[in-house]
Amino acid sequence: MKNLNDKQKKYLNIFWIIFLTPIFLLVLIFTLISLGWLGFMPTFEELENPLRNLATEVYSTDGKIIGTYYLDENRNTIEYKD
């Protein structure tokens, strides 16, 4: 009977290790990200209001540009080869 109880303890320990290890790693990763050790993390305000100086282009249904709207600078994205 004691042998069965030792097996149960062994399986219970393995279960808790398998269950708690991913949770611990997830908490560790989020902690390291929030401390800035794994790279830059923007604030919610920066995510909600990105600062881009790109012009807004309005296209017609046939794909031609109708108008371009911008505040300070008329910037457009280009490909590397351009």
PASEBA-1860 file (N, C-alpha, C; in nm, 3 decimals):
! residues 82
1> MKNLNDKQ> 0.081/-0.119/0.000/0.000/0.000/0.000/0.086/0.126/0.000 ~ 0.201/0.121/0.070/0.289/0.237/0.076/0.349/0.266/-0.062 ~ 0.378/0.162/-0.138/0.433/0.178/-0.271/0.337/0.254/-0.362 ~ 0.210/0.226/-0.355/0.109/0.296/-0.435/0.100/0.442/-0.396 ~ 0.111/0.472/-0.271/0.106/0.610/-0.224/0.227/0.688/-0.275 ~ 0.343/0.627/-0.279/0.462/0.693/-0.331/0.447/0.721/-0.481 ~ 0.385/0.627/-0.555/0.359/0.650/-0.697/0.264/0.766/-0.717 ~ 0.161/0.774/-0.634/0.066/0.883/-0.645/0.134/1.017/-0.619
9> KKYLNIFW> 0.222/1.022/-0.521/0.295/1.145/-0.492/0.385/1.184/-0.609 ~ 0.447/1.084/-0.669/0.534/1.109/-0.783/0.454/1.168/-0.899 ~ 0.340/1.106/-0.932/0.256/1.156/-1.041/0.197/1.293/-1.009 ~ 0.164/1.316/-0.885/0.111/1.447/-0.845/0.219/1.555/-0.859 ~ 0.341/1.523/-0.821/0.451/1.619/-0.838/0.476/1.648/-0.985 ~ 0.475/1.546/-1.068/0.494/1.565/-1.212/0.382/1.651/-1.270 ~ 0.258/1.625/-1.227/0.145/1.705/-1.274/0.165/1.851/-1.240 ~ 0.202/1.883/-1.116/0.217/2.022/-1.075/0.334/2.089/-1.147
17> IIFLTPIF> 0.439/2.014/-1.172/0.551/2.071/-1.247/0.508/2.105/-1.389 ~ 0.436/2.013/-1.453/0.389/2.037/-1.590/0.287/2.151/-1.593 ~ 0.207/2.163/-1.493/0.103/2.267/-1.488/0.161/2.404/-1.455 ~ 0.252/2.412/-1.359/0.299/2.542/-1.311/0.415/2.600/-1.392 ~ 0.493/2.517/-1.459/0.607/2.567/-1.535/0.566/2.664/-1.646 ~ 0.467/2.633/-1.730/0.428/2.731/-1.832/0.372/2.861/-1.771 ~ 0.299/2.850/-1.663/0.246/2.970/-1.599/0.360/3.057/-1.546 ~ 0.458/2.994/-1.483/0.573/3.067/-1.431/0.650/3.134/-1.545
25> LLVLIFTL> 0.672/3.062/-1.656/0.744/3.118/-1.770/0.669/3.235/-1.833 ~ 0.537/3.224/-1.840/0.457/3.333/-1.895/0.465/3.458/-1.808 ~ 0.456/3.441/-1.678/0.468/3.554/-1.586/0.608/3.614/-1.596 ~ 0.709/3.531/-1.607/0.846/3.579/-1.620/0.865/3.660/-1.748 ~ 0.811/3.611/-1.858/0.824/3.682/-1.986/0.755/3.818/-1.979 ~ 0.632/3.822/-1.926/0.561/3.950/-1.915/0.633/4.046/-1.821 ~ 0.691/3.995/-1.715/0.767/4.080/-1.623/0.890/4.138/-1.691 ~ 0.963/4.055/-1.764/1.082/4.103/-1.833/1.046/4.205/-1.942
33> ISLGWLGF> 0.935/4.185/-2.010/0.891/4.281/-2.110/0.854/4.413/-2.045 ~ 0.780/4.408/-1.934/0.737/4.532/-1.868/0.855/4.608/-1.809 ~ 0.962/4.537/-1.770/1.082/4.604/-1.718/1.172/4.656/-1.830 ~ 1.144/4.616/-1.953/1.222/4.662/-2.067/1.346/4.580/-2.094 ~ 1.360/4.465/-2.034/1.478/4.383/-2.053/1.472/4.304/-2.184 ~ 1.355/4.288/-2.243/1.342/4.213/-2.369/1.312/4.305/-2.486 ~ 1.339/4.434/-2.471/1.315/4.527/-2.579/1.217/4.635/-2.539 ~ 1.196/4.728/-2.630/1.110/4.843/-2.606/0.963/4.804/-2.618
41> MPTFEELE> 0.882/4.848/-2.524/0.737/4.826/-2.528/0.670/4.962/-2.522 ~ 0.597/5.001/-2.628/0.534/5.133/-2.628/0.419/5.140/-2.527 ~ 0.387/5.262/-2.486/0.276/5.283/-2.393/0.144/5.269/-2.469 ~ 0.034/5.261/-2.395/-0.098/5.251/-2.459/-0.129/5.377/-2.539 ~ -0.086/5.492/-2.489/-0.111/5.618/-2.560/-0.037/5.620/-2.694 ~ 0.085/5.570/-2.696/0.160/5.564/-2.821/0.098/5.465/-2.919 ~ 0.040/5.358/-2.867/-0.026/5.261/-2.955/-0.157/5.314/-3.011 ~ -0.230/5.389/-2.928/-0.359/5.442/-2.972/-0.344/5.562/-3.065
49> NPLRNLAT> -0.239/5.641/-3.047/-0.216/5.762/-3.127/-0.077/5.759/-3.189 ~ -0.058/5.680/-3.294/0.076/5.673/-3.352/0.112/5.804/-3.422 ~ 0.238/5.840/-3.413/0.286/5.961/-3.478/0.344/5.924/-3.614 ~ 0.264/5.942/-3.715/0.309/5.916/-3.852/0.278/6.038/-3.934 ~ 0.373/6.080/-4.010/0.355/6.198/-4.094/0.320/6.161/-4.238 ~ 0.259/6.044/-4.256/0.223/6.002/-4.391/0.096/6.071/-4.435 ~ 0.090/6.103/-4.561/-0.029/6.165/-4.616/-0.138/6.059/-4.637 ~ -0.263/6.101/-4.623/-0.376/6.015/-4.649/-0.415/6.027/-4.795
57> EVYSTDGK> -0.423/5.915/-4.863/-0.458/5.915/-5.005/-0.596/5.854/-5.022 ~ -0.680/5.921/-5.099/-0.815/5.873/-5.127/-0.816/5.821/-5.270 ~ -0.860/5.694/-5.285/-0.861/5.630/-5.416/-1.004/5.615/-5.467 ~ -1.019/5.621/-5.598/-1.148/5.593/-5.660/-1.163/5.442/-5.678 ~ -1.278/5.399/-5.725/-1.302/5.255/-5.741/-1.214/5.193/-5.850 ~ -1.167/5.274/-5.945/-1.080/5.220/-6.049/-0.931/5.227/-6.011 ~ -0.900/5.268/-5.887/-0.763/5.264/-5.838/-0.683/5.391/-5.857 ~ -0.745/5.498/-5.906/-0.674/5.624/-5.925/-0.686/5.711/-5.798
65> IIGTYYLD> -0.582/5.788/-5.772/-0.583/5.876/-5.654/-0.671/5.997/-5.683 ~ -0.770/6.018/-5.595/-0.858/6.133/-5.607/-0.797/6.254/-5.537 ~ -0.744/6.232/-5.417/-0.686/6.343/-5.342/-0.589/6.294/-5.238 ~ -0.505/6.386/-5.192/-0.407/6.359/-5.089/-0.423/6.462/-4.979 ~ -0.433/6.415/-4.855/-0.454/6.505/-4.741/-0.340/6.486/-4.641 ~ -0.284/6.600/-4.596/-0.176/6.594/-4.499/-0.175/6.722/-4.416 ~ -0.109/6.715/-4.300/-0.101/6.831/-4.211/0.024/6.914/-4.239 ~ 0.141/6.858/-4.212/0.264/6.936/-4.225/0.346/6.898/-4.347
73> ENRNTIEY> 0.360/6.769/-4.370/0.447/6.721/-4.478/0.373/6.618/-4.562 ~ 0.398/6.623/-4.691/0.337/6.527/-4.784/0.431/6.409/-4.801 ~ 0.419/6.311/-4.711/0.507/6.194/-4.715/0.431/6.072/-4.765 ~ 0.502/5.989/-4.838/0.446/5.864/-4.889/0.545/5.752/-4.861 ~ 0.494/5.630/-4.845/0.582/5.516/-4.829/0.632/5.473/-4.966 ~ 0.757/5.427/-4.971/0.814/5.379/-5.096/0.880/5.244/-5.069 ~ 0.902/5.172/-5.175/0.972/5.045/-5.166/1.123/5.070/-5.160 ~ 1.197/4.972/-5.111/1.342/4.984/-5.099/1.408/5.007/-5.234
81> KD> 1.358/4.939/-5.337/1.418/4.950/-5.469/1.398/5.089/-5.530 ~ 1.297/5.165/-5.483/1.273/5.299/-5.535/1.366/5.399/-5.469
END
